[in-house]
Amino acid sequence: MNDSKSWGISMQSSFDDPRNRVENNTIRRTHGRDGYNGFGGAITVLKTSVPGAARVANNTLLGGNGTGILVRDDYNALIRDNFIANFTGDGWVGDQTAQTYGEGITIQPYIIPVTAVNNTLVDNAIGIMLRRGAGHVLTANVVENRTLARPTYGLYANETFWLLSGPATATATGNRFRNLTYGVLAGTVKVLWNNPILWLLTAPDLVLTANTFEDDDVGVEPRL
């Protein structure tokens, strides 16, 4: 699939069925915005009425304005063994005018945790973005910047847009972050006002174990 003007593949189901799968696709150059449904990704996983299950695996996603894989609603989602490159957006973290940042994987369910394992993310403005939800598991992912001459982030957790739904929480184990501006950036960056209470309300809870940081400007930064 090449040159989609909006999303690439949208998987929408109300069945909690492990046969819900998006696998073995190659998608190039997705714009990332649907005029009716809003922002999405090369692969967008969303529900119609009740939480479900989904597996997104062995896909190759190459280039786009928005997001490679977006889990937008409550899915028991497994994201594994995908290659995602060159999602760069029209802005970056902290830019108040940015509509899209450019993320390899964006995770934003309300209550059901998502697992992302063994994905390779190259030359994305943000490798993995956690925007809301608790208990996510990130294991053995490789996030690398090879060519981008701009701020890049391996794992970026939380922003104030999701203030009312609570902070994102995750366990990140055995991931590799290479040649990035920030390997892991945790906290409130796109601020609405300068108030220390904001940090207390939105601070993500990350458990980082046995991750590798190589040639990053900053390995881990909690942002107040």
N, C-alpha and C positions, 0 to 999 in steps of 0.2 A: 504494500500500500504506500503510495507516494503523494505528497503535496496535498494533504487534507486541509481545507480551509477552516475547519473547526477542530473536533476531536478526531482521533483515529478509530479505536474500537471502544464501544461503550457496552459494558456488561451490567445488566439490570435484571435482578431476579428477586422474587419473594420466597424462594424455596431454599431451605437450609440443606443443600444437597452437595456433597463433595464432587459431584460431576460438573459443577459450575467451574469452567476452566477457560482461561485464555492462554494458549500455549503455541509456541513454535511459529510466531509471526515475525515478519520484518516490516517495520513502519518507518518511513523517512519523511521528515519535514512536516510536522503538524503545527497548525497555527495556535491551537490551544484554547480557542474561545468559540462557543456556540451562542448564536444570537438569542436563542430561546432559553437554553439551560445554563448559560454563564460559563465560567472557566472550568476547563477540564484538562485532559491529558491525552497523550498518544494512546494510552489505555486508561479508561476511567471505570471504576467499580462503584456502583451506587445501587441503592435499594428502592423498591417501590412502596413497600408498606411495612414489612417485618425484616428483622436481621436475617442474614443468610451466610453461606459459606462460599468461598471462592479461592481458586488457585491461579496465580499468574506466574508462568514459568517459561524459561527457555525462549524468551522473546528478544529480538534485537531492535532497539529503538534509537534512531539516529536523527537528531536535530529537531528543534522546535522552540517556540517562544515560551511556552508554559511549562508543563510537567510531563515527564516520561510516564510514570505510573502514579495515578491518583486514586487512593482509597478514600472516597468522600463521605461514605456513610458507614453504618454499623455492619461490618462483615467480618466473619472469622476468616481473615485473609492470610494466605501464605504467598509471599513474593519471593521467588527463588530462582537463581541461576539465569538472571537476565543480564544482558549487556546494554547499557544505556549511556549515550554520549551526545554531547553538544546541545544540551538544553540551556539556553543562556538568558532568556527573558528580555524585558525592556528596561530593567532596573536591577537593583540589588538591595540587600538588607539595609534598612535605615533610610532608604530613599522614599520620602513621603509621596512622591508622584508615581512610583512604580505600580503598574498593574500586574505584571508578572515578574517573578524573580528568576525563573529558570531552574527547576529542581529535577533531579533524576527520579526520586521517589518522594511523594508527599503523603503523609499519614494523618488523617483527621477524622476518625470515627468518634462517636460520643462515649461509648461504654465498652465496646468489644476490642480487645487488644489485637494487634496485627504483628505478624512475624515476617521479617525480611532477612533472608539468609543467602550467602554466597552469590550476591549480585556484584557486578563490576560496573562502576560508574566513573566515566572519564570525561573531563572537560565540560562539566556542568557547573553553573554558577553556585549551586548548592547540591551536594550529593543527596542527602536525606534530610527532609524537613519534617519535624514533628510539630503539629499545630494544635492538637488536643487529644484527649483520651489517655487512659492509664494502662500500664502493664505491657507496653509494646516490647518486643524482643528483636534485637538487631545483632546478628551473629555472622562473623566471617565475611563481611562485605569489604570490597576494596573501593576506596574513593580516591581518585587521583586527578590532579591537574597537570596536563602536559603542555598546553599551548596558550591558555587564556591569560592575557595581560590585564587582569582586573581582579577585584576582590573575589575570593572563592572560599567556600565553606564546606567542610566535610559533612558534619552533622550539626544542624541548627535546630534548636528546640525552643518552641513556644514564641508567641507574640501576642500583643495586647488585644488583637482582634477577637481572640477567643477567651477574653477575660471572664465572661459569665459562665462559660462551660468548664472552667477550671484548668489547671496547668497540665501539660503533657508529662507523662512519666514513662521511663523505659530502662531496660537493661541492655547495655551494649558490650558485647564480649568478642574478643578476637578479631576486631575489625582493623583495617589498615588505612591510614590517612596519610597521603603523600603530596608534598609540594603545594600545600594550600595556604591561604592567608590565615585561616583558623581551622585546625583539625576539628575541634568541637567548640561551638559557641552556644552557650546556654543562658537564656534569660530574655528580658524585655529589651528589644532593640528598636522596633518601630513604635516609638512612644507617642502617646496622645497628650501627655502633660508631664512635667518634671515633678514627680512625687515619689518618695521612697516607698510609700505604701504600695505603689503599683508593683514593685518587685516582690513584696511579700505575698501578694495575691496571685501572681502569675508565674513565679519562679518554677521552672521544671525540676523534676526529681529524676536525675540520671544516676545510674550505677554503671561505672565504667570499669571493666575488668580485662586485663591482658590485651589491650589494644596497642597497636604500633603506630607511632607518629614519626614520620621521616621527612625531613627538609621542609616542615611547616614553619611559617613565621611565628605562629603561636599554637601550641599543642591544644590546650584546653583553657577557655576563658569563660568564667561566669560574669555576665554583664548585668550591672545594676541599673 
